């Protein structure tokens, strides 16, 4: 995939991350083949990872907006721990840190599976 490289020797700014994600979103021919929606969990593909940036394509069935959605997420520096989320019985959102190498999905779905 031809994604512009990070500036040499440094992490990207928020503006650079937004521009990188927007440029990639504007070129769906580069990632459309990776879109896979699962009605029970989010699916994801890492589009790029180097010492300064990680870019993820995330496909949502389960989300507040209704139908399927796709997001492109860029992080700099790259995340080493991702998060899974669970709604507590009191209605609070609780984050659980997990390794980026582990599967990402809402914990409530894991518990009910």
C-alpha positions in Angstrom: 0.0 0.0 0.0 1.4 3.4 -0.9 1.0 5.5 2.2 3.1 8.6 2.5 6.0 8.0 4.9 6.2 9.7 8.3 8.6 12.6 8.6 12.1 11.3 9.2 13.0 10.8 12.8 9.9 12.0 14.5 6.3 11.2 15.4 3.4 12.9 13.5 1.4 15.8 14.8 -2.4 15.7 15.1 -2.7 17.7 11.9 -0.4 15.3 10.1 -2.3 12.3 11.4 -5.6 13.8 10.3 -4.2 14.6 6.8 -2.7 11.1 6.5 -6.0 9.4 7.5 -8.0 11.7 5.2 -5.7 11.1 2.2 -6.0 7.3 2.7 -9.8 7.5 3.2 -10.0 9.4 -0.1 -8.4 6.4 -1.9 -10.6 3.4 -1.1 -9.1 1.4 -4.0 -6.1 0.9 -1.6 -8.1 -0.6 1.2 -11.7 -1.5 0.0 -10.6 -5.2 -0.5 -9.9 -5.4 3.2 -13.3 -4.4 4.4 -15.1 -7.3 6.1 -18.2 -6.7 8.2 -19.1 -9.2 10.9 -22.5 -8.6 12.6 -21.2 -9.8 16.0 -17.8 -8.0 16.3 -15.6 -5.4 14.8 -13.0 -6.6 12.3 -9.8 -4.7 11.6 -6.6 -4.7 9.4 -3.4 -2.9 10.2 -2.6 -1.0 7.0 0.8 0.3 8.2 3.1 0.2 11.1 6.6 1.6 11.6 8.4 3.3 14.4 6.4 6.5 14.0 2.9 5.7 12.9 0.3 2.9 12.9 -2.7 3.0 10.7 -5.7 0.7 11.2 -8.8 0.0 9.1 -11.7 -0.9 11.4 -15.0 -2.3 10.2 -18.0 -1.8 12.6 -21.4 -3.6 12.5 -22.0 -3.2 16.2 -22.0 0.6 16.8 -24.4 3.4 17.8 -25.0 4.6 14.2 -26.9 1.6 12.9 -25.6 0.0 9.7 -22.0 -1.0 8.9 -19.3 1.6 9.1 -15.6 1.8 8.3 -13.0 4.0 10.0 -9.4 4.7 9.3 -7.4 5.3 12.5 -3.9 6.7 12.7 -1.7 6.8 15.8 1.6 8.4 16.4 3.6 7.1 18.2 2.1 3.7 17.4 0.0 2.2 20.2 1.5 -0.7 22.0 -1.7 -1.4 24.0 -5.1 -1.2 22.5 -8.4 -1.1 24.5 -11.5 -3.1 24.7 -14.6 -1.5 26.2 -17.4 -2.8 28.5 -20.5 -1.1 29.8 -20.8 -1.7 33.5 -24.2 -2.5 35.1 -24.3 1.1 36.3 -24.0 2.3 32.7 -20.4 3.5 32.9 -17.9 2.8 30.1 -14.9 0.9 31.4 -11.7 0.5 29.3 -9.5 -2.7 29.5 -6.0 -2.4 28.1 -4.9 -5.3 25.9 -1.9 -5.9 23.7 -2.3 -4.6 20.1 -1.6 -8.1 18.9 -4.7 -9.5 20.7 -8.1 -9.4 19.0 -10.0 -6.2 19.4 -13.7 -6.3 20.2 -16.1 -5.0 22.8 -15.8 -7.1 26.0 -19.6 -7.3 26.3 -19.7 -9.3 23.1 -17.0 -11.6 24.4 -18.9 -12.3 27.6 -22.1 -13.1 25.8 -20.4 -15.3 23.1 
